[in-house]
Amino acid sequence: MTSQKTERTALLGKKLGMSQVWDENGFFVPVTLVDVSTNVVTAVKTEETDGYQAVQIGYGQIDPTKVTKPLAGHFAKAGVTPRRHLVEVRTTATDSFQPGQELTVELLPEGTEVDVTGTTKGKGFAGTIKRWGFKSYRRTHGSHKNERRPGSVGACATPGRILKGKRMAGRMGNDTATVQNLVIVSADAENGVLAIKGAVPGPQGSIVIVRSAVKGA
């Protein structure tokens, strides 16, 4: 398992939405389609030059006039066109990658277990019932519009303040989340699309990172 943790591979992609396929037994399998068609290595970090080992991956085309001069020079050094999104993946297998190398779905073939990281849907400012699943109060016998209020928060003489981590109303969603041990059902090399069993974080059109599973067998 140690080698798998340090030699993980990854692809950046865009969540296209959900679909369904049939398995060998004729059952529907829900899948999430992720476009990974434009992945390219933009830099390789080594112990000698950077103090750690990692591979920087770029995804998504962008107008060259819309990138800063330092980034333009960075992409030119790698010999690639500018990319909209960049991410670094720690790995000890840096010898297998070169700047300018294109990464395809063959990096994560069918049957591979993966961990998918994305940004969850933002829900805005939410109350305690929606945010934490609190039970509401009864709406009869003079409750006087108290049914969705949080109630006492325990800020009396002791401790006389709100403790950190108290479940209260606030911003909900728009957080980084990872779903582990999902299985790639199919890898379409022609269109650069992965079909991943189950749901992944984020809305349609959001950017996700598909990594080889850290806890996989």
Secondary structure as UniProt FT lines:
FT   HELIX           2..6
FT   STRAND          10..22
FT   TURN            24..25
FT   STRAND          28..35
FT   TURN            37..38
FT   STRAND          39..45
FT   HELIX           47..50
FT   STRAND          54..61
FT   HELIX           64..66
FT   HELIX           69..78
FT   STRAND          83..90
FT   HELIX           94..96
FT   TURN            99..100
FT   STRAND          102..103
FT   HELIX           105..107
FT   TURN            110..111
FT   STRAND          113..119
FT   STRAND          124..126
FT   HELIX           128..132
FT   TURN            147..148
FT   TURN            157..159
FT   TURN            164..165
FT   STRAND          170..172
FT   STRAND          176..188
FT   TURN            189..192
FT   STRAND          193..197
FT   TURN            204..205
FT   STRAND          207..212
//
